Amino acid sequence: MVDDVAGTGAALERTVGELRRQQHSGVGAFVVLYRQQGAAEALEHVDCPLTAPFRLEDLALLRRPEQAPELATSKRTGT
């Protein structure tokens, strides 16, 4: 599954249940931003890994340049 943002994980958890009900296997979740409101823990309960390149905490650090981690640069996009 791919989604933009994960908060509590309720919608993702329902989707995992539905996919499994339809006998799909290998379900995992990828979101761009994990808001750190419990989605990872909710998905753990249904044995579904959550992958997210950014956490809300990471974005907060970007507002404070002195505490921000170095960002990786992509040669292809230049970002």
C-alpha positions as CSV (number, residue, x, y, z in Angstrom):
1,M,0.0,0.0,0.0
2,V,1.2,3.5,-0.7
3,D,-0.3,6.6,1.0
4,D,0.8,10.2,1.5
5,V,0.5,10.5,5.3
6,A,0.0,8.1,8.2
7,G,-1.4,9.4,11.5
8,T,-3.1,6.9,13.7
9,G,-3.0,4.2,11.1
10,A,-6.8,3.4,11.3
11,A,-7.4,3.6,7.5
12,L,-4.2,1.6,6.7
13,E,-5.2,-1.0,9.3
14,R,-8.6,-1.4,7.7
15,T,-7.1,-1.6,4.2
16,V,-4.7,-4.4,5.4
17,G,-7.7,-6.3,6.8
18,E,-9.6,-6.0,3.5
19,L,-6.6,-7.0,1.4
20,R,-6.0,-10.1,3.6
21,R,-9.7,-10.9,3.5
22,Q,-9.3,-11.0,-0.3
23,Q,-6.4,-13.4,0.3
24,H,-3.6,-11.0,-0.8
25,S,-0.2,-11.7,0.9
26,G,2.9,-9.6,1.4
27,V,1.1,-6.5,2.6
28,G,3.4,-3.6,3.6
29,A,2.7,0.1,3.9
30,F,4.7,3.0,2.5
31,V,3.9,6.6,3.4
32,V,5.8,9.7,2.6
33,L,5.2,11.3,6.0
34,Y,4.7,9.4,9.3
35,R,3.0,11.8,11.7
36,Q,4.0,9.7,14.8
37,Q,0.4,9.3,16.1
38,G,0.5,5.5,16.4
39,A,0.3,4.1,12.9
40,A,3.4,2.1,13.2
41,E,2.1,0.4,16.4
42,A,-1.3,-0.1,14.9
43,L,0.2,-1.8,11.9
44,E,2.5,-4.0,14.1
45,H,-0.7,-5.5,15.5
46,V,-1.7,-6.8,12.1
47,D,1.9,-7.8,11.1
48,C,2.3,-5.1,8.5
49,P,5.6,-3.1,8.3
50,L,5.4,0.6,7.9
51,T,8.1,2.4,5.9
52,A,8.3,6.2,5.8
53,P,11.2,8.4,4.6
54,F,10.1,11.3,6.7
55,R,8.6,11.7,10.2
56,L,6.9,14.8,11.5
57,E,9.8,15.2,13.9
58,D,12.2,15.4,10.9
59,L,10.2,18.3,9.4
60,A,10.3,20.1,12.7
61,L,14.1,19.9,12.7
62,L,14.2,21.5,9.3
63,R,12.7,24.6,10.8
64,R,15.8,24.9,13.0
65,P,18.7,24.7,10.6
66,E,21.3,24.3,13.4
67,Q,19.7,21.0,14.4
68,A,18.7,19.7,11.0
69,P,20.4,16.5,9.7
70,E,22.2,16.7,6.4
71,L,19.9,15.9,3.6
72,A,20.9,13.4,0.9
73,T,21.2,15.0,-2.6
74,S,20.0,13.2,-5.6
75,K,22.2,13.6,-8.7
76,R,19.3,13.1,-11.0
77,T,16.9,15.7,-9.5
78,G,19.4,18.0,-7.8
79,T,17.3,18.0,-4.7
